[in-house]
């Protein structure tokens, strides 16, 4: 295996990621190599979309266009030994062209070059501005004439000219199919029996998909029934495929079986368990109305039949679109349409709900789950153990999983980002794979009540983490220190805290004033907007001594607006508050709108000398409050649909404050850490983290 790295910023190959030093290759005529090419930028591996493409050309500079000197297979997406995305392809140097240049004169060529063209799915195109120098030396064990093999280096698919890699360097697949991954050798089961396949990648495989598996000699048609990491269970559909024997290392394809629905071919879809249900192999649907879908008898007006073909109106979220019975998969008897028996791997017609699944001009689109910009969430209903990096956990129960999609990314707040690999909407049970993103946990117990939200897709992110290593010593009222704006009336704010022994953190101190008022705001007058963005906010706080009736003070940590030089002008806010005589001294979830403050008891009692992680998550439709103590997983204590809470176009900022109201003994409260991530809907996809809360963006 040869590993190369293409820097999309430098437009050249580099020796190692982050090192702009040039590199080169020295190869031998007639050899055959597998090559992995990682895409990097500024020393960081880039994510590769399954629709991204890469092409390579080995050539000698001459008359344009230059001639391909090698057989190069189509690069496919895979992962290297460290889990980084990369492309992999095969390059074969046993060609007539190279024989003429190298073998016949028995002389190396030193001026060959390797050109790469990277085409992301977003329409950009990156080519090497400086191609990779390649030297090809003769093979003294071979003759001078050379040849181009008719079937590349892979076994014939079915004994004729069709091969996995043909002599022109092009991958050949079964008609109508798409290559997905490779499969470890296995014993073919009997017809209608299942076998567990070990695959190189399960990313593009879904439950219910019809697949074709072949090693070039034997082949099997099947349906995917279970996915657990790289272990994929497939049911053998039998003839015309093999029903016995040992299949060697094989390729897995999708899309070859006639009952898979495409934009040009009718088929079936999986019953959702709600609109369309299955019991004892019998499909049931509700009575069709103008807003509920169901199978209907053609009435000759809205739905018509001509020469056995049914014509229906364009499908929308409230109007059913049906299919032409083919007499096999879908049958018509006495004007009644019937479909085959449904199982967990056989699909049926479903009603788009207009939200997570929509219809436009008869085309079904998914707009919910992990592919959106937020607005959907659930909580865990039982503890589960966090899996290690790139490992999975099954049997995770949640309040609702109907909105979640297999293959999409979700945040478990305070734990990390995970891929949903299985979803039983009937029991609201899911399986989650740890993405291994920076900041993710890799062990420990995730508590009941943990919040799960959809990861924003194609987001740009502004990320802040501050442990207050600023020179903060009693700043003057209404002044800025670093990125923070300070307000104070008596008392003071200084570096250091009771909890830490170094200079991190800051301490609010009321001194001997009975009316001290202290506050900080991140960014001064420069705040952020709330609407289509996702705002993630975390404060770690520590209270050495609690508020009492004789020494009373109040704390607030959260978000307020409008951002201004006087907090008295704040008209909208959301956050956590604490004082001893409200909700028995518990942390209180609070929000202010239209001049009215609403408080909700979190039921989490504030204890002295305890560190608390206070999380606020605000997506386009909801606000969430979560609390964790002493590094425990945060648990959701409040959720609110925030319509009317925030004002579009108003500038908001992250704020913390302490106000003394009774007593002249100095009271203190420590802020140990502040984190904030704001995800905007646009841009490419590197990763950021807010205590394991990974966000796509830049």
Secondary structure, DSSP 8 states (H G I E B T S, - for coil): -EEEEEETTTTEEESBTTB----EEEEETT-EEEEEEEEEETTEE----TT-EEEEEEEES-SSS----SEE---EEEE-TTS-EEEEEEEE---HHHIIIIITTT--EEEEEEEEEEE-TTS--EE-SB-EEEEEE--TTS-SS----TTTTS-BSSSSS-BSB-TTS-B--STT-EEEEEE--EE---TT-EEEEEBS--TT--TT-EEEEE-SS-EEEEEEEEEETTEEEEEE--TTS--SSEE-SEEEEES-STTB--SSS--B-B--SSSEEEETTEEEE----SSS-------SSSSEEETTEEE-----SSS-------SSSEEEETTEEEE----TTSB------SSSEEEETTEEEE-SGGGSSS--EEEBSS-EE---TT-EEEEEEBS--TT--TT-EEEETTTEEEEEEEEETTTTEEEEEE---TT---SSEE-TT-EEEE--SSEEEEEEEE---S--BS--TTEEETTEEEEEESSEEEE--SS-SSS-SEEEE-TT-TT-EEEEEETTT--B--SSSEEEEEEEEE-SS---SSSEEEEEEEEEES--S-GGG--EEEEEEE-TTSGGGEEEEEEEETTEEEEEEEEEE--TT-EEEEEEEE-SSEEEEEEEETT---EEEEEEE-TTTS-TT--EEEEEEEEEEE-SS--EEEEEEEEEEEEEE-S--EEEESSS-EEEE-
